């Protein structure tokens, strides 16, 4: 046990070192070189990580994120706090004309889920700061409701908005995107990371075509939803948003918010739950992404389906199917079913396991009483990090570290959740 504790303490120290090293003063970057700006959901996970050793810094992270909120309530997926010509596509490509410059899309709304956990670490010290953030989070949730939930469940207008950029979920919608007019460009990501671990060129062409449509219409949300080249129902964001609505409502109750606004959030969550049948795939036996232009379902079950546990929306008939997918790999939840076409164990979101997604799934497992499943997932994630280091994601078959090293959100997940997997701690 002493050896195990010594190892955990060494990993704790390294995780804190990474988070401090990626701290740019008020916000963190995911990792140097590959991602030199503030990313939305990365930042929320970073705040959770900071809460284990610096609560003030945790709240500052969230405050900096929401300082870039758009007037319509959207919280963008990238905030370009300072110039960095080594990144593409930078603010000049997005053309949002905001101050500070930002991207024109959002990202998974995990902030309320994690803010509730951060507040629980010290409800007295964090009360005033959470109270100031609450209406900003409500405005963001209202943006999701107004701009992305018009079809019932939550949709994404760009694969980057999902946070799971090149997941097999998006194959039907991406196949419909005409990228013939994108023009010449130079990617920077493959200069930092093995190209075989990143989205391919055709993916990137299509990503940019969708971006250019948004820029050309001045990021008008109605135009993007009605006529944009890509719009797909996302099970992951749907489940995250259900949980986030409920958590923000619970935070509102604790903070003495307007009862009408709390009831509104609860109603939004209920509406999303009621719409879930539209993404239920009978043959696959799980919730699956769906192209809202054509009605076509994604070809395989992804890690997004596992987030049903986070939203307390898991269907009994899906559990055996999901666990069978998990059993096909050695480490963590794969981002796509290894038995399905398109699986690639090391290419970004087409197969690898991601500690941040594992942690969200584990919250749901624990809350729903699936303690043995949560313990298994925590143990497998802990082994990946302890043996491979603080990388962005991992090959679920053999544990090979992939993507960027010294990664903020992996360090955060270690400190908040995964570390207990080495010695069998409970949540």
N, C-alpha and C positions, 0 to 999 in steps of 0.2 A: 504493500500500500504506500509506503514511503517513496518508492521509486515512481509509482504512478503519480503521486501528488507532486513530486519534484518535476515530473514531465509536464503536468498541467500548469504549474506555476511558471515554467519556462515559456510555455505556449501563451499563457496569459500576458506575460511581459512582452513577447514578440507582437501579439495582437495589439496591445496598447501602443507599442512603438510604431506600428504601421499606421494606426489611426492618427497619431500625432504627426507622423511624417507626411500624411496626405492632407493635413489640415492647412488650408490656405488663409486662415484667419476669418472665422465666421462661417465658413463652409468647407466641406471636404471634397476632394476629387476622388473618383473611384480608384485610379492608379496613375502614376506618372507616365507621360508619353502617350499611351493609348487613349486615355480619357482625361483631358486636362481641364475640364470644367465641372460645374455642379450639375449632377443628374438628379431628377426628381425622386424616384423611388429608392435609388442608392442613398440619397441624403436622409430619407426617413429611417432606413436601416442603420445608417451611421449614427443618427441621433439615439436610437435604441442602444447601440453599442456604447456610445459615450455615457449613457445613463448608468452604466455599471461602475464608472470611476470618476465622472465629472458631470454632474447633473446640470450645472449652469451651461456647460458647453453643449449638452444635449438640446436644451431649449433654444440656444442660439442657432443651432443648425436648422431647426424647424422655422424659426423666425426669419432667417436669411432666405430659406426656400420660399416662404410665402411673401417675402418682400417683392418678389418678381411676379406676383399674381396679376393677371390681366384684368382690365375693368369689367369684363364679362364673367369673371370668376375663375377662368381657366388658370391652372398652375402648369407652366410649360415643362417639357421634359428635359430641356437643357437651358441653363442660364450661363451666358458667356460673360463672366465677370471681368475678365481681362483678356487682351488679345493673345492668340497662340496660332501662328500661321501653320503649325505642323498638323492641325486638325482639319479634316474635311468630312462633311460639309460644315463650314463655319457660318458665322452670322450674316456674311454678305450673300451666301447662297439662300438662306432662309428668308431674308428680306422682310422681317417682321416690323422693323422700325420702332422697336420698343427700347426703353431705357431702364435697366440694362438690356442689351440685346438678348433675345431668346430664340428658341425654336418656335414653330407654329403649331405644335401638337402637344398633347399631355402624356401622362404615363400612369401605370396602375395606382389607384388612390389608396395606398396603404397607410398614409400619414395618420389618420384617425385611429386605426387599429394599434399602431405602435405608440402613438401619443398617450393612449389610455394606459398602456403598460409602463410608459415612462412616468406618468403622473402617479401611478401606484407606488413607485419607488420612494416618493416623498410627497404626499398629497398636499401638505401645508406649503412647502417651499415652491411647488410648481403651480399652485392654484391660480395666482394672478396671471402667470404667463400663458397657461392653458386657456384662461378666460379670454385673454386678448386674441388668441389664435382661433377660438371656437367659431366666431362669425366668419372668419376667412375660410375655414374648412367647410362650413355650411355653404358658403358661396361657391366653392369648388364642387361640392357634391351637387348643388343645384345646376351647375354647368353640365355635369355628367348627365343629370336627369334630362335637361332641356336639349342638349346637343348630341347625345349619344344613345339615349334610351327610347327614341321615338318608335322603335319597332318592338318594344317590350323588354327584351334583355339588353345588356350593354353591348355596344358595337365599338369597333375601332376603325378609324378612317385612314390609318397607315399602320403597317406591321410594327413600326418603331413605337407606336402609341401603346401597343400591347406589352412592351418590355421584352417580348419573346420574338425577336425580329424575324428570323427565318424558320420559325417552327413549321412543321408539316401542316399545322392548322390552317395556314394561310395559302396553301398551294392552289386551291380552286380560285380564290380571288386574285392571286398574283398571276395566274395563267391568263387572266383577262386584261392585264395592264399592258398597254402599248408603250414600249420604251424606245421606239424607233427614233424619236426626236430629242432624246436626252442630250446628245452632244458629247464632246470629249471632256474627260475629267481625270484627275489623278487621285486615287485612294491613298490614304495615309495609314490606315489600320494595318494593312498587310506588311508595312515596314516595321511594325512593332511586334507582330504576332505571326506565327506560322499560318500561311494563307489557307492551309487545309483545315484550320480550326475556325475560319471566318466564313460569312456568307459568300457565295460565288458571284461572279461578275454579272450574270443575268439578274440575280436577286438585286444587286446594287443598282443596276440600270432601272429596274422597276421601282425600287425605293425612291430614286431621284425623280422619276416621272411623276410619282404621286406627290412628292414634295413640290415639284414645279407647278402642278395644278393648283395646290393650295396657295402658293406664292402669287400666281398669276391672277387669282380671284381675290387677292387681298386678305386671305385667311377668313373669308366669309363662311361661317359655319353652315348656314343653310345651303349654300351652293355646294360646299364640300360633301355634305350628307346626301343631297339630292342628285348631284351630277358628277361627283368625284369618281376617279377610276377604281377605287377600292373601298368597300364597306363590308365588314364581316362581323357577325355576332361572335363574341369572345366569351367562352365559358369561364376563363380565369378571371377576367375583370368583372364579369357578372357576379361571381361568388365573392370576390374581394369587395365589391361595392355593397353587396348585401351585408357582409360583416361590418364594413366601415360605416354604413348608415346606422346600424344598430349600436356600434361602439360610440359613434358621435352623439347619438341620442342619449346613451348612458352617461357620457361625459357632460352633456347638457343638463341632465337631471342633477348630477353631482354639483354642477356649477350654478344652478339656479337659473338656467336659461328659460326663455319664453316657452311655456307648455305647448303652445301652438306649433312652434318650430320643431320641438321634440316629436310631436305627433306627426308632423310632416315627414320627418326622417323615417319614422317607423312605417309610415304609409308607403314611402318610396321602396323600402326593403320588401314590404309585402307584395308590392306590384311586381318587383323583379322575380320573387319566388313564384308568383302566379304565372309568369311568362316562361318559366323554365321548360315546359313541354315543347316549346318550339325548337330547342336545341337538344332534345333527347333523341338519340339515334337507336331505334329499336334493335336493329341487327347487331350493332356494336355493343349495345347494352351499357351506354354511358352518355354523359353530356359531351357534345362535340361541337366544334366551331362550325358556322354555317355562313355561306356567302349570301348576303342580303340582296344582291342584284339578281342572282340566278336561282337561289334556293338550294344550291348544292351543298351537301355536307362535306367537311374535311374527310380525308380517307382513313384516318387513324385516330385512336385515342391518344391524347397528349397529357402532360402533367397538369394541364388546366382542369381536367376532369377530377383530379384528386382534391382540388380545392373546394369541392362540394362539402367536405368535412369542415373546412374553415367557416362556411356559411351555415352549417347545421342543416344542409339540404341533401345529404347523401341518401340515395335510394338503396334499399337493401339488396335489390337484384344486381346492383353495380359492384358491390364490395368484392365479391369473388373474382370478378373480371379485372378489377384494378389491382388486387393483390397478385393475381397471376402475372400481370405485366411487371410488377415490381420483382417478382420471383425470377424473372428472366435475366436479371442483372445481379451484380454482387454488391454494388454500393448505391444506395439512395434511390430516389424516384427518377427514372429516365424522363427526359423531356418529350420523348415520343416512344411509342410501343416498338421494342426491338424486333417483334415478329412481323411488323408491317413494312410495306415498301417505303423507301425514303429515309429509313433510320440510318444515321451516321453517328457513331459513338463519340466522335471528337469534334464535330462541326457545329459549334455554337448551340442553337436551340433545336437541332434536328436529332438529338439523342443524349447529349451529356446530362449529368445531374448537377443541379445548382443548389448549394447550401441555403441560399435565401428562400427558394421555393420549398425546399425540404422543411425549413423552419415554419413557414406559413401553414403547410399541410400538417405539421406536427401540432401546432396550436389547436387546429381543428380536431385532430385525433385525441388529444388530451381532454379537450372540453367535452367531447362526446363519449368519454369513458373508454376509449380504445388505448388503454395504457400500454399494453404489450406491443402494439404497433408503433406507438410513439417511442417507446424505449428502443425498439429495433432501428427505427429511422435515425434517432439521435446517435446510437452507437455507430451505425454505418457512416454517418456524416462526420462524427468525431474521428473515426479511423482515417477517412480521406484527408482531413486537415492535419492530423497528427503525423501521418506518414508522408504526405505530399507537400504540405505547406499551405500558405494562405493564397491560393490561386482563385481565379474567377469562377471556374467550373471544372468538372472532372469527368473522365471517361467512366461510365457506370459499370463497365465490364471488368476493367482491371485497375481502376483508380488512378490512371495517369493524369497528372495535373495539366490543365489546358487554359488557354487564354492569357490574361494578364496576371502577373505575380504581384505580391504585396498589395492585395486587393482589400479595400476598405470594408465592403459589406461582408466579405468572408471573415475578416477579423471580428466584425461586429457580431456575426452569428456565432462565432466561437465563444465570445465573452458572454453573450446573453443566453445561449441555449446549448450549443453542441458540446461544450467542455464537459458537461456531466456525463456524456456518453462513454468517457474513458473509465469511469469508476462506478457507473450504474446509478447515479443520482437521479432522483425524480425531478419533475418539472417544477 
